[in-house]
């Protein structure tokens, strides 16, 4: 995320992990919104994520 390539896997603390997952979720929600034909369609797709 800072432009550097991580050559070796890095273990994250819980707080950093939550932050990174939150960012990824936000991107996925934005992607679903862009791919949806309507608000109703979008909410239906979000509901599918909860199944």
N, C-alpha and C positions, 0 to 999 in steps of 0.2 A: 504494500500500500504506500510505501514511501519511495518507490522507484528502484529499490535494491532487490536483487535476486537472492532468495534464500536457498543456499546449496544443501544445507543440512536441516532436516525437520526440527522444528522448535516447539517445545512444550509451552503452552500458554497457561497463565493463572486463570481462575474462574472469571474474574472481572473482564479481562481482555477477551476471553472466549465469548462472553455474553455480548460484548460490544461488537465483535466481528460478526457474530451470528445475526445480530440486529441489523447490521448494515446489509448483509446478504438477503435477509427477509425483505427489507425495504426495496431492494433492487428487484426481487421476484414479484412483489406486489405491483410495482410500477410496470413491469413487463406484462403481467396479467391485465392490468388496466389498459395498456396500449393495444393489447390483442383482443380486447372485448368490444363487442358491437354496441353495447348499451350499459347503463348503470346496472340494470337488472342482470344482464349477462355477467358483468364483473362480479356482482355479489354472489351469483351462482357459482362462479369459478372459485371464489374465496371459500365458499361453503364446502366445495369439493376438497379443499386442502385439509379441512377439519375431519374428514372421514378416514 
